[in-house]
C-alpha cells in the first residue's frame, strides 16, 4: 500500500510523525478516511477517536479533542 507523511500534533507535544498508510479522523460529517494521494482538504475535527495505520502495519487509536486536519501534497497534518 502507498504511504504518506502523517503529523499528529497535540497542544503540548508531537504525538506522531512518520510514514502512514491510512488515517480516519472524526469530523462534523462523520468519520473521514484518508489514504495516499488524497485530494487537498482542510476540515474541522470533533472530539472522538482517531485511527491510523503507520507503515509498520499496526493499527493505532488515539482520542482527539476538537481541532483541524489539513491534507496537502501527500502530507496530512492533524492539530488537536
N, C-alpha and C positions, 0 to 999 in steps of 0.2 A: 504494500500500500504506500502511496506517496505521502510525503511529510511536509509540514510547515513549521515555522517557528512560533511557539506559544510563550507569552509573557503574562503571568498572573501576578499582579501587584496588589498587596494589601496596603492599608493606610500607613503601616509602620515597617513593612519589610517586603522583600521579594519572596513570594510564595513558591513560584515555579518559573523556570526559564529553560527552554530546550526544545528539541525536536518533538513533534507530536503528530499523531495520525488522525485524531478527531477530538472535537470538544463539543459539549452540549451545555448551553447556558440558559438559565431561566429568564424569560422576557415577559413583558406585559401581555404578549400574544401567545404565551406558552413556551415550551421547550424549543430551542433553536439549535440545530446541528450544523457544524462547520467542519469541512474537510479541506484538503489541499486545493489550491487554486480557486477558492471561493470568490465570488464577486465582492467588490468593495462594499463595506457596510459599517454603519455606526448605529448602535441601538442601546436603549436603556436596559439594565439588568435589575430584576427584582430579587428580594431575598429568597433564597431557596438553595437547591442542590446543583452544583456544577460538576459534570463528569468529564474526564478527559483520559485519553489513551496515549501515553508517551510512546516513544519509539521502541521501548523495551516490551511493549505489548500488554503490560499490566494496567488494567482499568483502575483509575483512581477517582474518588469522590471527595468533594470539599463543600462545606457550607459557605455561602457567599451572602453578603449584605447588598444593599442597593448600590448600583454603580453603572458602568457602561462597558460595552465591548466594541472594539474597532478592528475591522478586517481590511488590510491593505497590502498589496504586493506580497502575497503568500505569508504574511505575518499577522498574528492575532494578538491583540493587547486587551487584557481584561483588567479593569480597575474596579476594585470592590473593597 
